[in-house]
Amino acid sequence: MSMPYDWEKPKKTGSSPPDPDEDLPHRSGRVHITARQRGADATALGSLALHLPHVLASMAVVFLVSYSVDTLSGLPWWIASGCWVLSGAMVFHRPCERLMARWLFRLRYPTPEEDRKLRSVWREVTARAGVDGNAYQLWIEDSGEINAMAAAGHIVGVTSHSLRSLPSAQLGGVLAHELGHHTRGHAWASLLTFWYALPGRIAWRLLLRLASRVDRLSVGAAAVVIGVLGAVVIALATATYGLVFLPLATPYLVAAVSRRSELRADEHAALLGFAPQLMAVLQSAHSQEESERTAAATLGIRFEEEGMIARLLDSHPDLHTRLHHLQAHLDRK
């Protein structure tokens, strides 16, 4: 699972959205501004729970490495293990977030012109949500797609094409969606699970690489390796009552939770009054995709439909589902 929660271009359609106004929609009433409005909804907690086996595996890997270092160098094992446990807090440190934004997510600071438009819309969105907009860092991704992202504790990124092409109201809908990922805990939960599951994933990849070289061993050595690995798997399965195999289903469950979190972020934008504008962005992206599909068909290029496994592993719901939920919100008003 990718760390940032991004907008991601939808793939399918259902119904047509209402025509949005070009300007930011007006909404009356007072809001209470807080320094930060952040929590953890059911999808954020579900993501943390689903990644618990990976985190426990990482803890075991870190302990083994720390114990080995202790044996070889005399450095107490609890120092290295403790540093790893505390390192999760560093990813929310502002300088560390800036490094991640630049080197991991390939974002840049907005130009003065981009900053004026972006901050104007961002102030409206955060004011409606009752959030201090200055608590977040606004970034730009040089991309020709309509997209945005929420990551770490304070990163909000938007593509340069989105900033140039979207009317303020539609840009506000996209940013309200990303703010929903922050205020509902999706962004920080995603980053923490990625970080603390990383040692276990690295160890697993090393094991797979080692297993791929079994055919290079002699028959006797290969039999010993396979026997040892088989015994370890059987022992773990017996000791954990089969729970050791739970991570095999985790990608599908994580994807399902991620799709639900996207709908929750859409709901957050709708509650702030941006449902029509959000629907317009989704419909526009679908129209562009249909145009590309038609042009490809004219040239004889075939588009392959996603298979069942690919749909189950998709982190975003299809366009029809998102439009249906947004329309249902409008119908309830």
C-alpha positions as CSV (number, residue, x, y, z in Angstrom):
1,M,0.0,0.0,0.0
2,S,1.2,3.4,-0.9
3,M,1.9,5.8,1.9
4,P,0.1,8.9,0.6
5,Y,-3.6,9.0,0.2
6,D,-4.1,10.5,-3.2
7,W,-7.0,11.5,-5.4
8,E,-6.3,8.9,-8.1
9,K,-8.0,8.9,-11.4
10,P,-11.2,6.9,-11.4
11,K,-11.9,4.2,-14.0
12,K,-15.7,3.8,-14.3
13,T,-18.8,5.9,-14.2
14,G,-22.4,5.7,-13.2
15,S,-24.5,8.9,-13.2
16,S,-23.9,12.5,-14.2
17,P,-23.2,15.1,-11.5
18,P,-25.0,18.4,-11.2
19,D,-23.4,21.5,-12.9
20,P,-21.2,23.2,-10.3
21,D,-20.6,26.9,-9.9
22,E,-17.3,28.2,-11.1
23,D,-16.6,30.1,-7.9
24,L,-16.3,28.7,-4.4
25,P,-19.8,27.9,-3.1
26,H,-21.0,30.2,-0.4
27,R,-21.8,28.8,3.0
28,S,-23.0,30.8,5.9
29,G,-22.6,30.3,9.6
30,R,-19.8,30.5,12.2
31,V,-17.2,27.9,12.6
32,H,-14.9,27.2,15.5
33,I,-11.2,27.3,14.4
34,T,-9.0,24.8,16.2
35,A,-5.2,24.5,15.9
36,R,-5.7,20.9,14.6
37,Q,-8.6,18.7,14.1
38,R,-7.4,15.2,13.9
39,G,-8.6,11.9,15.0
40,A,-8.9,8.3,13.9
41,D,-12.1,6.9,12.3
42,A,-12.9,3.2,11.9
43,T,-10.9,2.9,8.7
44,A,-7.8,4.3,10.2
45,L,-8.1,2.0,13.2
46,G,-8.8,-0.9,10.9
47,S,-5.7,-0.2,8.9
48,L,-3.6,-0.2,12.1
49,A,-5.2,-3.5,13.2
50,L,-4.6,-5.2,9.8
51,H,-1.0,-4.3,9.8
52,L,-0.4,-5.5,13.4
53,P,1.0,-8.9,12.2
54,H,3.5,-7.1,10.0
55,V,4.5,-4.8,12.8
56,L,5.0,-7.8,15.1
57,A,7.2,-9.4,12.5
58,S,9.2,-6.2,12.2
59,M,9.7,-6.2,15.9
60,A,11.0,-9.7,15.8
61,V,13.4,-8.8,13.0
62,V,14.6,-5.7,14.8
63,F,15.1,-7.6,18.0
64,L,17.2,-10.3,16.2
65,V,19.3,-7.7,14.5
66,S,19.8,-5.8,17.8
67,Y,20.6,-8.9,19.7
68,S,23.2,-9.9,17.0
69,V,24.8,-6.4,17.3
70,D,24.8,-6.8,21.0
71,T,26.6,-10.1,20.8
72,L,29.2,-8.8,18.3
73,S,29.8,-5.3,19.5
74,G,28.6,-5.2,23.1
75,L,26.0,-2.4,22.3
76,P,23.0,-3.1,24.5
77,W,20.2,-4.6,22.3
78,W,17.6,-2.3,23.9
79,I,19.3,0.8,22.6
80,A,18.9,-0.1,18.9
81,S,15.4,-1.6,19.5
82,G,14.3,1.5,21.5
83,C,15.6,3.9,18.7
84,W,13.5,2.0,16.2
85,V,10.4,2.2,18.4
86,L,10.9,5.9,18.9
87,S,11.8,6.6,15.2
88,G,8.1,6.6,14.3
89,A,7.7,10.0,15.9
90,M,10.4,11.5,13.7
91,V,8.3,11.0,10.5
92,F,5.9,13.7,11.9
93,H,8.8,16.1,12.6
94,R,8.4,19.1,10.2
95,P,12.0,18.9,8.8
96,C,11.6,15.2,8.3
97,E,8.3,15.8,6.5
98,R,9.9,18.3,4.2
99,L,12.6,15.8,3.3
100,M,9.9,13.2,2.6
101,A,7.9,15.6,0.5
102,R,10.9,16.5,-1.6
103,W,12.7,13.1,-1.9
104,L,10.0,10.5,-1.4
105,F,7.0,12.1,-3.0
106,R,8.9,14.4,-5.4
107,L,7.0,17.6,-4.4
108,R,8.2,21.2,-4.6
109,Y,7.2,24.5,-3.0
110,P,4.5,26.5,-4.9
111,T,5.6,29.5,-7.0
112,P,4.2,32.9,-5.7
113,E,1.3,32.7,-8.3
114,E,0.5,29.1,-7.4
115,D,0.7,29.9,-3.7
116,R,-1.9,32.7,-4.0
117,K,-4.5,30.5,-5.7
118,L,-3.8,27.4,-3.6
119,R,-3.9,29.2,-0.2
120,S,-7.0,31.2,-1.1
121,V,-8.9,27.9,-1.7
122,W,-7.2,26.1,1.2
123,R,-8.3,28.9,3.6
124,E,-11.9,28.5,2.6
125,V,-11.8,24.7,2.9
126,T,-10.1,24.7,6.3
127,A,-12.3,27.5,7.6
128,R,-15.4,25.4,6.8
129,A,-13.8,22.4,8.6
130,G,-12.9,24.5,11.6
131,V,-9.2,23.8,11.1
132,D,-6.2,26.1,11.2
133,G,-4.9,25.9,7.6
134,N,-1.5,27.0,8.7
135,A,-1.0,23.7,10.5
136,Y,-0.4,22.0,7.1
137,Q,2.3,22.3,4.4
138,L,1.1,22.9,0.9
139,W,3.1,21.4,-1.9
140,I,3.1,21.0,-5.7
141,E,3.7,18.0,-7.8
142,D,4.8,18.6,-11.4
143,S,2.3,16.4,-13.2
144,G,-0.1,16.6,-16.1
145,E,-2.9,14.7,-14.3
146,I,-5.7,15.8,-12.0
147,N,-4.5,14.6,-8.7
148,A,-3.8,15.5,-5.1
149,M,-2.4,13.8,-2.0
150,A,-2.4,13.8,1.8
151,A,0.6,12.3,3.6
152,A,2.3,12.1,6.9
153,G,0.9,14.5,9.5
154,H,0.9,17.8,7.6
155,I,1.6,17.3,3.9
156,V,-1.0,18.3,1.3
157,G,0.1,18.1,-2.3
158,V,-1.7,19.0,-5.5
159,T,-0.5,18.6,-9.1
160,S,0.4,21.6,-11.1
161,H,-2.2,20.6,-13.8
162,S,-5.0,20.5,-11.2
163,L,-4.0,24.0,-10.0
164,R,-4.0,25.4,-13.6
165,S,-7.1,23.7,-15.0
166,L,-9.6,23.3,-12.1
167,P,-11.9,26.1,-11.2
168,S,-11.6,27.2,-7.6
169,A,-14.7,25.4,-6.5
170,Q,-13.6,22.1,-7.9
171,L,-10.1,22.5,-6.5
172,G,-11.8,23.2,-3.2
173,G,-13.6,19.8,-3.5
174,V,-10.4,18.0,-4.1
175,L,-8.6,19.7,-1.2
176,A,-11.5,19.0,1.1
177,H,-11.2,15.4,0.2
178,E,-7.5,15.4,1.1
179,L,-8.2,17.3,4.3
180,G,-10.6,14.5,5.2
181,H,-7.8,12.0,5.0
182,H,-5.9,14.1,7.5
183,T,-8.7,14.9,10.0
184,R,-9.9,11.3,10.0
185,G,-6.5,9.8,10.6
186,H,-6.0,8.0,7.3
187,A,-2.7,9.8,6.4
188,W,-0.9,9.3,9.7
189,A,-2.1,5.7,10.1
190,S,-0.9,4.9,6.6
191,L,2.5,6.3,7.3
192,L,3.0,4.7,10.6
193,T,2.0,1.2,9.4
194,F,4.3,1.6,6.4
195,W,7.2,2.6,8.6
196,Y,6.9,0.0,11.4
197,A,6.2,-2.8,8.9
198,L,9.2,-2.0,6.8
199,P,11.8,-4.2,8.5
200,G,9.5,-7.2,8.2
201,R,8.9,-6.5,4.5
202,I,12.7,-6.2,3.9
203,A,13.3,-9.5,5.7
204,W,10.6,-11.2,3.7
205,R,12.0,-10.0,0.4
206,L,15.4,-11.3,1.4
207,L,13.9,-14.7,2.3
208,L,12.2,-14.8,-1.1
209,R,15.4,-13.9,-2.8
210,L,17.2,-16.6,-0.9
211,A,14.4,-19.1,-1.8
212,S,14.7,-18.2,-5.5
213,R,18.3,-19.4,-5.4
214,V,17.5,-22.9,-4.0
215,D,17.7,-24.3,-7.5
216,R,21.4,-23.3,-7.6
217,L,22.3,-25.5,-4.7
218,S,23.1,-29.1,-4.8
219,V,20.3,-31.6,-4.3
220,G,21.4,-32.3,-0.7
221,A,21.7,-28.7,0.3
222,A,18.4,-27.8,-1.3
223,A,16.7,-30.6,0.5
224,V,18.1,-29.3,3.8
225,V,17.0,-25.7,3.1
226,I,13.5,-26.8,2.1
227,G,13.2,-29.1,5.1
228,V,14.2,-26.4,7.5
229,L,11.9,-23.8,6.0
230,G,9.0,-26.3,6.0
231,A,9.6,-27.1,9.7
232,V,9.7,-23.5,10.6
233,V,6.4,-22.8,8.8
234,I,4.7,-25.8,10.4
235,A,6.0,-24.8,13.8
236,L,4.8,-21.2,13.4
237,A,1.4,-22.4,12.1
238,T,0.9,-24.7,15.0
239,A,2.1,-22.2,17.6
240,T,-0.2,-19.4,16.3
241,Y,-3.2,-21.6,15.4
242,G,-2.8,-20.7,11.8
243,L,-2.7,-16.9,12.3
244,V,0.8,-16.8,10.8
245,F,-1.0,-17.1,7.4
246,L,-3.2,-14.1,8.1
247,P,-0.7,-11.7,6.3
248,L,-1.5,-13.5,3.1
249,A,-5.0,-12.1,3.2
250,T,-3.9,-8.7,4.5
251,P,-3.4,-7.0,1.1
252,Y,-7.0,-7.7,0.1
253,L,-8.3,-6.5,3.5
254,V,-6.1,-3.4,3.4
255,A,-7.3,-2.5,0.0
256,A,-11.0,-2.9,1.1
257,V,-10.3,-0.6,4.1
258,S,-8.5,1.9,1.8
259,R,-11.5,2.0,-0.5
260,R,-13.7,2.7,2.4
261,S,-11.4,5.5,3.6
262,E,-11.8,7.1,0.2
263,L,-15.5,7.2,0.6
264,R,-15.1,8.6,4.1
265,A,-12.9,11.4,2.6
266,D,-15.5,12.0,-0.1
267,E,-18.1,12.3,2.7
268,H,-15.9,14.8,4.5
269,A,-15.8,17.0,1.4
270,A,-19.6,16.6,0.9
271,L,-20.3,17.7,4.5
272,L,-18.3,20.8,3.8
273,G,-20.6,21.6,0.9
274,F,-18.3,20.4,-2.0
275,A,-20.3,17.4,-3.2
276,P,-21.4,18.9,-6.6
277,Q,-17.9,20.1,-7.3
278,L,-16.3,16.8,-6.3
279,M,-18.7,15.0,-8.6
280,A,-17.8,17.3,-11.5
281,V,-14.1,16.5,-11.1
282,L,-14.8,12.8,-11.1
283,Q,-17.0,13.1,-14.2
284,S,-14.5,15.2,-16.0
285,A,-11.8,12.6,-15.4
286,H,-14.0,9.8,-16.6
287,S,-14.9,11.8,-19.8
288,Q,-11.2,12.2,-20.5
289,E,-10.6,8.5,-20.0
290,E,-13.4,7.6,-22.3
291,S,-12.0,9.9,-25.0
292,E,-8.6,8.2,-24.7
293,R,-10.3,4.8,-24.9
294,T,-12.2,5.8,-28.0
295,A,-9.0,7.2,-29.6
296,A,-7.1,4.0,-28.8
297,A,-9.9,1.9,-30.3
298,T,-9.8,4.0,-33.5
299,L,-6.1,3.1,-33.7
300,G,-6.8,-0.6,-33.1
301,I,-5.3,-0.6,-29.6
302,R,-7.2,-2.9,-27.2
303,F,-7.9,-2.0,-23.6
304,E,-7.9,-4.9,-21.2
305,E,-10.4,-4.8,-18.4
306,E,-9.2,-5.3,-14.9
307,G,-9.5,-8.8,-13.5
308,M,-11.1,-9.8,-10.3
309,I,-7.8,-9.9,-8.4
310,A,-6.8,-6.4,-9.6
311,R,-10.2,-5.0,-8.5
312,L,-9.9,-6.6,-5.1
313,L,-6.4,-5.0,-4.7
314,D,-7.5,-1.6,-6.0
315,S,-7.1,1.0,-3.2
316,H,-9.8,3.3,-4.7
317,P,-13.5,2.5,-5.3
318,D,-14.7,2.7,-8.9
319,L,-16.2,6.0,-10.1
320,H,-19.8,4.7,-10.1
321,T,-19.5,3.9,-6.4
322,R,-18.1,7.3,-5.5
323,L,-20.7,9.2,-7.5
324,H,-23.5,7.1,-6.0
325,H,-22.4,7.9,-2.5
326,L,-22.0,11.6,-3.3
327,Q,-25.4,11.7,-5.0
328,A,-26.9,10.0,-2.0
329,H,-25.5,12.7,0.3
330,L,-27.1,15.4,-1.9
331,D,-30.4,13.6,-1.9
332,R,-30.4,13.5,1.9
333,K,-30.1,17.3,2.1
